[in-house]
Amino acid sequence: MSEALDNTINTIQNYIKEIIKDMITIRTKYVEASEKIIDKLRTLLDQKKLNYVLRRLYDYVAVVESDTAQISQVTAPDIKLVYRGGKMTLQTDSEQIEVPEVPLFEFKPVSPQQAFANITEASGKELFFIAVDKVSGLYNPDYENVYYYFYRLNYSGSAWWRGIEIPINVTLYIPPMTVMIKSVILYEGDIYYREFSPRHFAKVIVDRCNYRVVVQGVEALISGLFIETLTNFDGGLYFLISGVKIGKGAYSKETGNYANEVYVFYSALPRPVIFVRY
C-alpha cells in the first residue's frame, strides 16, 4: 500500500515539473516573439516619414500621418439664417450694422433704500407676512408648507404722529462703528392687519421716522422706519418683514399681547440695517 502511494506521488510531481517546464518555455517564446515584433516596428518606423500636421475633425486637432496614410478632414456644415422683418441700426466702434428689430426696455433697479422709503399699500402686501404653527381652528392661509401657515398682512389704515419723539437709548455696533440711538421721531405710519382665527390677530405698524443718533461723538438724524409688531397668539408665530424673520416679542400682561420693535435705517449708511429689539 505504501509503495503504491509513493509511486502516485512521484508521478504527480513529475507531471507538475513538466507543466512548469512547458509554462517557462511558452513565456520565453512570448518574450522572444515580442522582441521580434518590436524590432520589426522599429525597422518600419525608421523607413517611414511621419508628418505632424493640423487637420480639422469638426475642430482642429494635431494628428500624425505618413505619405501613404493621411487623415481625411471632416468639416462642420455651415448654417445660414435668413431674417425677414423690421430692422434696427446698432452703432459699433467703427461702423453701423443692421440687426433684427426688438423692443427696447429700460430697467432702472430700485435700491433697498428707495424700497423702504416708498412703501405703498400694494408693495406692503408683499413685505409683511406671519408664519403660524399648523394647529386647528385657524382660517385658510395664503400659503403653507410642512410646518407653517403663512398669512399676508393687509393694509388697514394710516396713523399720523406729527413729530412725536420717543426715547429709545439703544447702542448698536454696525461695523465699523458704534451707533447710539437716543430717540425716534415719528411722523406718519401705515397699519397692516390680519385676523387668522376667530380669536387671534397680527398687526404691523410701519412708521416713517427720523432716528436721533450719536455716531463717533456726533449727533445726527437718520431717516428710517420704526416698525411695531403685535399679536395675541400664544402659540408658535413669527413675523416676516421683507424676508427677515422677526420673533413675536415680549408679552404684556396689561394688554394681553406680544409686542416687538424693529428699527430700520436706510439712509446715511452703506446698506439698510434692520435691528430687532427682542
Buried (B, 14 or more C-beta within 10 A) or exposed (E): EEEEEEEEEEEEEEEEEEEEEEEEEEEEEEEEEEEEEEEEEEEEEEEEEEEEEEBEEEEEEEBEEEEEEEEEEEEEEEEEEEEEEEEEEEEEEEEEEEEEEEEEEEEEEEEEBEBBBEBEEEEBBEBBBBBBEBEEEBBEBEEBEEEBBBBBBEBEEEEEBEEEBEEBEBEBEBEEEEBBBBBBBBBBBBBBBBEBEEEBBBBBBBBBBBBBBBBEEEEEEBBBBBBBBBBBBEEEBBBBBBEEEBBBBEEEEEEEBBBBBBBBBBBBBEEBBBBBBE
